Amino acid sequence: MAVIHQTALAPTKLELLTTWLPSRPWYRGDAAGPALAKAGGFRLDDPQGEVGIEFMVVTDASGDDLVTYLVPLTYRGAPLDGAEHALVGTMEHGVLGRRWAYDGCHDPVSVAQLLALIEGRVQAQDQNISDVPALDVIGEHTGEGPLSPDFTGTGTATSTGTGTATDDREGTELTAPRGAVLRLHRVLRPAADDQVLPPAGAIGHVSGSWSLPDGTRVRGTFAVLHAGT
């Protein structure tokens, strides 16, 4: 299990996202920049123990309506080759030193672990406490047999490596060479009565909960997987 250090970060994660989010196609807030608050999230463990993986949920109160975003982040001790386009920023960690933060949709380690969560091979972990499962985060595999799509090497919409990653107004879509699609919902919406049902035609999905500014807990879909050929 990854060890979560209780230490200072400079800049903080929210400060990094305040600068980065307005550059995303799915950003809905004020042009002057977001007003962010942490709303929830979870972590996944890197089997090699090298890469920190966090799926942050943040709320933005800068626009006319409150918007909730899902932001997968990976934290590395050195730059990730070929991923300059996915760099969110660098931070100084009080224990680990300089960390490079990347959009997790473009990091093969986080994508592989998200697929493992959908398949039920790994358990989501608490965002803030070491060795504590995040029981409200559920991965479900509704298809048959093991998952095999190869999203590694995901790059920009022009394609690098073996897959592509494309942003639109609602989320990020990863496409494997044989047509499998993993879609992350960047703009989150609560499910009616907190009942998250498998999307039509999906072979897997991830759901979880987050907090609204008034303290209300809501639940929705984080990611959906559709099969290829």
KASULFEN-V318580 format. One record per residue. PSI is psi as a letter, one per 20 degrees, with the letter a starting at -180 (NA if undefined). D_CENTER is the distance of its C-alpha to the mean C-alpha in Angstrom with 1 decimal. Layout:
PSI_D_CENTER / PSI_D_CENTER
This chain:
q_18.6 / q_17.0 / p_19.1 / o_17.7 / p_20.2 / n_21.5 / r_22.3 / q_22.1 / p_19.8 / o_21.2 / r_19.8 / r_17.5 / g_13.7 / h_14.7 / g_17.4 / g_15.2 / h_13.0 / h_16.3 / h_17.5 / h_14.6 / g_13.4 / i_16.9 / i_16.7 / q_14.0 / h_15.7 / j_13.8 / p_14.9 / i_17.6 / a_19.0 / q_22.2 / h_23.1 / i_24.1 / q_20.6 / r_18.4 / n_19.5 / q_16.4 / q_16.3 / p_13.9 / i_13.5 / a_11.7 / a_8.7 / r_9.0 / q_9.2 / q_10.0 / p_13.2 / p_14.2 / h_17.5 / i_19.2 / j_18.3 / h_17.6 / p_13.9 / p_12.0 / o_8.4 / p_6.7 / o_4.1 / q_6.5 / p_8.4 / q_11.2 / q_14.4 / o_16.5 / j_20.2 / h_21.5 / a_22.5 / h_24.8 / q_22.3 / p_19.5 / p_16.0 / p_12.8 / q_9.5 / p_5.8 / n_4.6 / p_2.4 / q_6.0 / q_8.8 / p_12.3 / q_15.4 / i_19.1 / q_20.0 / q_18.9 / o_17.2 / p_19.9 / j_19.4 / k_16.1 / h_17.9 / i_16.4 / j_12.8 / p_14.0 / h_12.9 / r_15.8 / q_17.7 / q_18.5 / o_21.4 / p_20.6 / h_23.7 / g_23.8 / i_22.0 / b_23.1 / p_21.3 / p_17.6 / p_15.8 / p_12.3 / q_10.4 / o_7.8 / i_5.9 / i_6.7 / j_10.2 / o_10.4 / h_12.3 / g_11.9 / h_8.2 / g_8.9 / h_12.0 / h_10.9 / g_8.6 / h_11.9 / h_13.9 / g_12.3 / g_13.3 / i_16.6 / j_17.3 / i_17.8 / r_15.6 / p_15.0 / q_12.1 / q_13.4 / q_14.2 / h_12.3 / i_15.8 / p_18.3 / q_18.9 / k_19.8 / o_18.9 / q_17.0 / n_14.7 / i_17.0 / i_15.6 / p_12.5 / p_14.1 / p_13.5 / p_16.5 / o_18.1 / i_20.9 / a_22.3 / q_24.9 / r_24.8 / q_22.1 / p_19.1 / j_20.0 / q_18.1 / o_17.7 / j_14.7 / q_15.5 / j_16.5 / p_14.3 / c_15.5 / a_16.4 / i_18.0 / i_21.2 / p_20.0 / q_20.1 / b_20.3 / i_20.1 / r_17.5 / q_16.3 / p_13.2 / p_14.3 / q_13.2 / a_15.3 / i_16.0 / h_13.6 / a_10.5 / p_9.8 / p_12.0 / p_12.4 / p_16.0 / r_17.8 / h_21.5 / j_22.9 / i_21.1 / q_18.3 / p_15.5 / o_11.8 / p_10.6 / p_7.3 / o_8.8 / g_8.1 / o_11.4 / q_11.6 / p_15.1 / q_16.8 / q_18.6 / p_22.3 / k_23.7 / j_20.3 / o_21.1 / o_18.1 / q_19.8 / p_18.8 / q_18.7 / p_21.9 / i_22.0 / q_18.7 / i_19.0 / q_15.9 / r_13.1 / p_10.8 / q_11.9 / a_11.8 / r_13.6 / r_13.6 / p_16.6 / r_18.5 / h_20.7 / j_23.7 / i_22.2 / p_21.8 / p_19.1 / r_17.7 / q_15.6 / a_13.8 / p_11.9 / g_8.1 / q_8.7 / p_12.2 / p_14.1 / q_17.5 / q_20.1 / b_21.9 / NA_25.5
